[in-house]
Amino acid sequence: MSKQKSFTLKELAKVTDSILVGDENCIVDNLSTIENSSESSITFLSNKKYASSIESSKAAAVIVHKDFENNNSFNYLKTDDPYLTYAKISNLFERDDEIKIPFIHESAVISDKATVHNDVYIGPNVCIGPNCTIEQNVIIHSNCSLVKDVSIDSGTIIQNGTVLGSDGFGFAPTKDGYVKIKQLGKLKIGKNVEIGANCTIDRGAIDDTEIHDGVILDNLVHIAHNVILGQNSAIAASCAIAGSTKIGKNFQMGGLSGVLGHLDVCDNVTVGAHTLITKNITKPGNYIGIMPAQEHNDWAKSSVFIKKLSK
């Protein structure tokens, strides 16, 4: 078990380029929420509407916006972006015993037709199929499968149970059933991507599926064949993007949302939770299509009213 880490506020201020107000020699050994803080913890306030809760906090120090009005009984790290500063400090407190590179678990199965860089982490029960390429400093956690024709660029993290490069959902209907369409494309994943647990990303049918640099996916996200997902996009849990849709840079998608297939979405689009995108988006901005939960009879009345408005 790794030793618990501790830092002075002076050290944290230097690492995060924050302004220190208070005792520079104060030592903190953990991060906490405001509500569950201790006398040796540092917490953060990213939304000023919760400012009053600081008064009851036991924390040794609080990360706040640089314009926050001081209470002399607290130590502060003042910064332009408290949430970003919190993120940086969280990396300092990460345990050292979690991931060691290079490491390939003895239970991992790697095809002799795959190319795997020496400096990677491959967890237990990972399967890497033919024609896959894994670059430097990639981390693949336990029980993941790279079926075939998957390339993963440097610094990318794949969380537990994810399946990459599986067959896309392609079938040609006949009067007697369906004829399976062979998926002949690849899946290309860029640099510094993080893919959450139990996600599925299909390889392309003909053209490749592409996940560009800096993309982050929450758990239980499905991305279908031939999708292109632009740089630095972020998708929350339980979302799905249908096949052959092209999405630009900096796309953000709230949980339980979907995008239909064969659409184009421009750069800098944010989609609210539980929203379905059914047509092309050509203008950057925020889009949402959710109605608050209500009794069924009230919902039916609202639906009729909305339909009348559209005529």
KAZI-V56216 format. One record per backbone hydrogen bond with DSSP energy under -1.0 kcal/mol. NH is the residue of the N-H (numbers start at 1). CO is the residue of the C=O. If there is no record, write none. Layout:
nh co
NH CO
NH CO
This chain:
nh co
7 28
9 26
10 24
12 8
13 9
14 10
15 11
16 12
18 13
19 78
21 76
26 23
28 7
29 40
32 42
41 38
42 30
43 61
45 63
50 47
51 48
53 50
54 51
57 54
60 41
61 41
62 75
63 43
64 77
66 79
68 65
74 71
76 21
77 62
78 19
79 64
85 81
86 82
87 83
88 84
89 85
90 86
91 87
93 89
103 120
105 122
108 105
109 126
111 128
114 111
115 132
117 134
120 118
121 138
122 103
123 140
126 123
127 144
128 109
129 146
131 113
133 150
134 115
135 152
137 119
138 135
139 156
140 121
141 158
143 124
145 162
146 127
147 164
149 130
151 187
152 133
153 189
155 136
156 153
157 193
158 139
159 195
161 142
162 159
163 199
164 145
165 201
170 168
172 179
174 177
177 174
179 172
181 170
184 205
185 204
187 149
188 209
189 151
190 211
192 154
194 215
195 157
196 217
198 160
200 221
201 163
202 223
203 166
204 186
209 186
210 227
211 188
212 229
214 191
215 212
216 233
217 194
218 235
220 197
222 239
223 200
224 241
227 224
228 245
229 210
230 247
232 213
233 230
234 251
235 216
236 253
238 219
240 257
241 222
242 259
244 225
246 263
247 228
248 265
250 231
252 269
253 234
254 271
256 237
258 275
259 240
260 277
262 243
265 246
266 281
268 249
270 285
271 252
272 287
274 255
277 258
281 264
285 268
287 270
299 295
300 296
301 297
302 298
303 299
304 300
305 301
306 302
307 303
308 304
309 305
310 306
311 308
